């Protein structure tokens, strides 16, 4: 995962005036009533700027992004910090979908997906992690769902224009 972080940093430093970053914190409740805490950083861009095309109304609403984060599940058999990354698509920051991987013990990785909807800066989310082997699951089951709310702040790398 280290090479992905370096790649994101190189790309954003090269094109930093066009990209947005969104740090965020999430608190969630699993389908087994166990708390989870996550922190993440998303780098995103308006799709019309990304593909260097004449913008259309629809293109101004779509923001693809890359997310890097960490998650802790509480009250589980094994307390361990997990790291994750995913690719996501957001529509004007009001709704979105992401798909990627959660990294656990050693080199194990698990499929992860998320959806969110809500007011900007405080959306509601639904995450699902597919622990491929029952023995590797924190709660003894293959699928763990998390329903949560998260706060985030979106900021252009070059800062907001001053009036």
Steps between C-alpha positions, in 0.01 A plus 500: 500500500798733547551537124137613463550777756816615321321492163211710633744753651696531174186548290346753739820699537537517121138605441418637844315812390230287334438239769289507816576322822248392761616381842228316687410314818229232520326331791289198421306211645547151353218257435607341836468829693876544525645850459751580232709812453660606172710787377568564134640737242341525155662666199246588229452705187213630288478257210501773230833633635640149527437406135568853370176514305253782449282477813137404481250536781526129591879505493507785753305283749718185497811475721713184472741448788750279679464439874761382751388425853526306825228321699472352848223260600436508876389211724627232264696181556818666375555876522687601189531811290405438138601717206295545185495663161231534241399671182180701526256706299312786663214699353533861622598369843140398570527128418766256396637150471847362567663163450840380619681292760548481876845374602538292813733252659817478289424518131135396526257722316123500501253648252336818626221712360321808627208722412407834649229757469410815687574861555852615413758465777284260711372213281363163611694197382473127452820293477531128434817294546521144369731302729578213264557237767277458804808443718637842404185692584501718808149397594497142370302578186598559141325833437518795736284803426549841659232769513647833590530872473815688415620855496729631230634826369571556130774744400678574170877446523554858387246634755162658438509810279488824698246759398 
